[in-house]
Every structure is written in structure tokens, then in C-alpha cells.
């Protein structure tokens, strides 16, 4: 999936992959970076407990 495909809306919305622990999160991560579905964690607090760095280059995270 290219950025232009996303910009044009050619790509269908993908259902998120729910994760319940650090191992599931790590298993889902490669797909996310290859244009796969988003990852749905229980909460930002759970990610912090799993030792996941929540800050991106801009210093923040996206919460829904």
C-alpha cells in the first residue's frame, strides 16, 4: 500500500488486531509497519506496563 493509495482512499479500512499482552503486541507489530491493520491495546496504561515506548518522534501518542 502506497501513501498515494491511502490519500486517494483506495484502501479499505482494516479492523484492528486486539492484543492482550506484550507478546501479542510484538507479534502484531511487523504487520502494522507493512501496511497491515492497526493494533488495539486495552489502554495506554497497559502498554506502559508492558514497557512499550508510547512517544513518537513528535513526542506524543494517539489515543481514541
C-alpha positions in Angstrom: 0.0 0.0 0.0 1.4 3.3 -1.0 0.9 6.7 0.5 -0.9 7.9 -2.6 -3.3 4.9 -2.4 -4.2 5.9 1.2 -4.6 9.5 0.2 -7.0 8.6 -2.6 -9.0 6.3 -0.3 -8.3 3.3 -2.5 -7.6 1.2 0.6 -10.4 -0.4 2.7 -10.5 0.3 6.4 -9.0 -2.7 8.2 -10.3 -4.0 11.5 -7.8 -3.5 14.3 -5.9 -6.5 15.8 -6.8 -6.7 19.6 -3.8 -7.5 21.8 -3.9 -8.5 25.5 -0.2 -8.8 26.4 3.3 -7.7 25.3 3.9 -10.9 23.3 0.7 -10.4 21.2 1.7 -6.8 20.7 5.1 -7.7 19.4 3.6 -10.4 17.1 1.2 -7.8 15.6 3.8 -5.0 15.2 5.5 -6.1 11.9 2.2 -6.2 10.1 1.4 -2.7 11.2 4.5 -1.4 9.6 3.8 -3.3 6.4 0.5 -1.6 5.8 -1.5 -4.0 7.9 -4.3 -3.3 10.3 -3.9 -1.1 13.4 -3.2 -2.6 16.8 -5.8 -2.2 19.5 -4.4 -2.5 23.1 -6.5 -2.4 26.2 -5.2 1.0 27.2 -2.2 3.3 27.1 -1.5 2.3 30.7 -1.3 -1.3 29.7 1.2 -0.5 27.0 3.3 1.4 29.6 3.2 -1.6 31.9 4.4 -3.8 29.1 7.3 -1.5 28.6 6.2 -0.1 25.3 7.6 3.4 24.4 4.5 5.4 23.7 6.1 8.6 22.3 6.6 9.1 18.6 9.2 11.4 17.1 6.8 14.3 17.8 6.6 13.3 21.5 3.0 12.1 21.7 0.7 9.2 21.1 -2.7 8.9 19.5 -5.5 7.8 21.9 -9.0 7.0 20.8 
